[in-house]
């Protein structure tokens, strides 16, 4: 179990991706603010009824980057 803050760094298609996620207090979903170097920040959350990860409407990262961030969150569940 980690704190409410998780650093990440990985490569997607040879491009380095670096940033962090921070758990946000939300009464309805498991929600994280995501800050990635070179991109606008966005949120991801786990929709409980469907167990599906969702992202902000204007998330502007490559699909591979978003998938990698979500899989990183799944492995390192924040407190």
C-alpha positions, 0 to 999 in steps of 0.5 A, a space after each residue: 500500500 502506498 501513499 496518495 502519491 505515485 510516481 511513474 516513468 516508462 517508455 511507450 513506443 520508444 517515447 519516455 513518459 514521466 509523471 505522477 498520480 495523486 488520489 483525489 477524495 471522491 465519494 462515488 469513484 476511485 479517482 486520480 489526478 494524473 500529471 504527465 510531463 509535456 501533457 495537460 493534466 487529467 483525471 482517471 477513475 474506476 467506475 464501480 458499477 461496471 469496474 471500468 476505468 474512465 478518463 476525463 473528456 479532454 484527456 489528450 494522451 496517446 492510448 498506449 500512455 493511458 493504458 500504461 498509467 491505468 495498469 500502473 495504478 492497478 498494480 500499485 493501488 493507492 491508499 
